[in-house]
Amino acid sequence: MSEAERIVIAGAGVAGLRAAERLRELGYEDELVIIGDEPRRPYHRPAVNKHVLSGAARSHDVTLSSYVDLDARWRLGTRATRLEADRRVIHLPGGEEIRYDGLIVATGVVPRHLPGAPRHDPRVRVLRTVDDAHAVRRALAASDKPAVVIGSGLVGCEFAASMRQMGRDVTVVGHARAPLYRFGPNISAAMTDLHTRHRAGLEMGTEVRHWITTRESVGLHLANSKLLVAGCVVLAIGSVPAVDWLRGSGLVLEDGVLCDASLFAIGVADVVAAGDVARWPNLRFDEVPRRVEHWINAVEMGRAAAENLLAGRSSATPFAPVPRAWSGQYQVRVQMVGMPSLGEDTVTLAEGVTGFIRSGRLIGICGWDRPREMLKWTEELTERLPVRTPAKRRPLSPVAGEGASSTGTYRLVRTAASTPGHAWLSGG
Ligand SMILES: Cc1cc2nc3c(=O)[nH]c(=O)nc-3n(C[C@H](O)[C@H](O)[C@H](O)COP(=O)(O)OP(=O)(O)OC[C@H]3O[C@@H](n4cnc5c(N)ncnc54)[C@H](O)[C@@H]3O)c2cc1C
């Protein structure tokens, strides 16, 4: 009888949770360990700057449920500090080591800090976790001065909308010409109008030159000569992959964990990555590896990474989704499908629906409060974007897959050595 195997999932976010579920759905019966540095089970992170921030939801309201019995060993409030891939060992604080047969890296991203910002001032915050939302709430409660958010992307705009819905004054500061500028002129004009109608301040095309902190407030001198006085400042200027713990492990860390098209990490054996941290070539678009920082992608990628880890590298299937994301602001639902950020040009497809074109090809769409039309256009886009390399067919039932044992349960297909270099460049 062979020894029990152990799959470790590093990162207890949505990608990690959905990967764990998929392993069990496929009949993986051996040990499963989930390591997460936050003190709680995976939760609905999009609620952080909306319902948790407003107080409409408490932290346990946003906990995600599992669709199957995970029978996992949870190591919450525990940070993975180092990976030794050649020994298949993860280091935890206090000298503890966890051995693995297969590893799923799903450690997400961490908010980017702004050089020069007084980052130790409790009124200057980032917003990624439930604890961050609680800290922002405390800063807001301590002062009736306005809030300021630096960054006019999705997280910044959503924060501003939450502030206005909570009856707080807020100003968005961004160096782009308009909020959500990367989603094209139609969306950014509509977003400008929406925030203006709700009396959120917009200081666009500028940046912070100096910070002045006093007991009463945080002052921000902007490059356009304006002075903002705030009781709370949120930095929403993007994020960086949470890969510090992977340095020196042999994984290729280039803006995230570099993976092949089927999510196997380059450079080591039996490690896959999923969610915001993973950078992989989506063959539906091209062979350039990129990261996608959206919820639905993290869900689908977690599941795909689990399937491929069990199947083994040689039978793995490229992960080639049509990415889909949404943003809720005030009562408006903004939807993004495909890769709008790759667009070189835009076209109006229908009222409120913008198409993004690259080399004469539709590669993304954005909808402004048009959920029905977006369903239709999502189907259309999916048809127009076939996966370039045909996916290898692999049954998902535990009975017939490559990783299935004679008892019908899945075990890992172990890889002797990793594929060196950038496998997809040679068509691998
Ligand atoms: C405020 C906010 C609002 C958002 N709203 C939307 C939205 O409206 N729509 C949308 O599509 N997307 C939204 N997103 C993006 C979406 O939430 C993410 O794409 C998704 O959560 C990514 O999931 P993940 O599992 O890859 O990473 P995460 O959810 O970040 O989970 C990773 C987990 O790993 C932990 N971790 C990191 N390093 C270690 C370590 N060394 N050891 C152990 N654990 C570690 C992290 O603390 C975290 O708990 C939002 C994101 C934020 C921050």
The ligand as a Gaussian input file, in Angstrom:
#p B3LYP/6-31G(d) Opt

LIG

0 1
 C      -11.366000      45.723000      -2.458000
 C      -11.481000      44.801000      -3.644000
 C      -12.640000      44.763000      -4.395000
 C      -12.731000      43.921000      -5.503000
 N      -13.882000      43.925000      -6.239000
 C      -13.961000      43.131000      -7.334000
 C      -15.137000      43.152000      -8.136000
 O      -16.098000      43.897000      -7.857000
 N      -15.180000      42.308000      -9.209000
 C      -14.140000      41.484000      -9.551000
 O      -14.215000      40.755000     -10.548000
 N      -13.016000      41.445000      -8.803000
 C      -12.910000      42.255000      -7.707000
 N      -11.773000      42.225000      -6.947000
 C      -10.673000      41.299000      -7.305000
 C      -10.906000      39.923000      -6.680000
 O      -11.301000      40.051000      -5.348000
 C       -9.620000      39.100000      -6.798000
 O       -9.361000      38.910000      -8.175000
 C       -9.713000      37.746000      -6.109000
 O       -9.972000      37.911000      -4.742000
 C       -8.397000      36.972000      -6.303000
 O       -8.446000      35.790000      -5.575000
 P       -7.111000      35.008000      -5.149000
 O       -7.576000      33.813000      -4.398000
 O       -6.227000      34.868000      -6.306000
 O       -6.344000      36.010000      -4.172000
 P       -6.769000      36.572000      -2.767000
 O       -8.247000      36.736000      -2.687000
 O       -5.916000      37.781000      -2.540000
 O       -6.330000      35.436000      -1.743000
 C       -4.977000      35.154000      -1.491000
 C       -4.822000      34.825000      -0.032000
 O       -3.501000      34.354000       0.200000
 C       -2.990000      34.974000       1.366000
 N       -1.521000      34.952000       1.350000
 C       -0.662000      35.797000       0.716000
 N        0.621000      35.444000       0.938000
 C        0.576000      34.361000       1.758000
 C        1.582000      33.530000       2.351000
 N        2.902000      33.733000       2.127000
 N        1.190000      32.504000       3.146000
 C       -0.129000      32.266000       3.364000
 N       -1.133000      33.020000       2.828000
 C       -0.777000      34.044000       2.027000
 C       -3.587000      36.367000       1.309000
 O       -3.544000      37.033000       2.545000
 C       -5.014000      36.050000       0.860000
 O       -5.804000      35.718000       1.968000
 C      -11.646000      43.079000      -5.845000
 C      -10.470000      43.103000      -5.077000
 C      -10.383000      43.972000      -3.988000
 C       -9.120000      44.018000      -3.182000

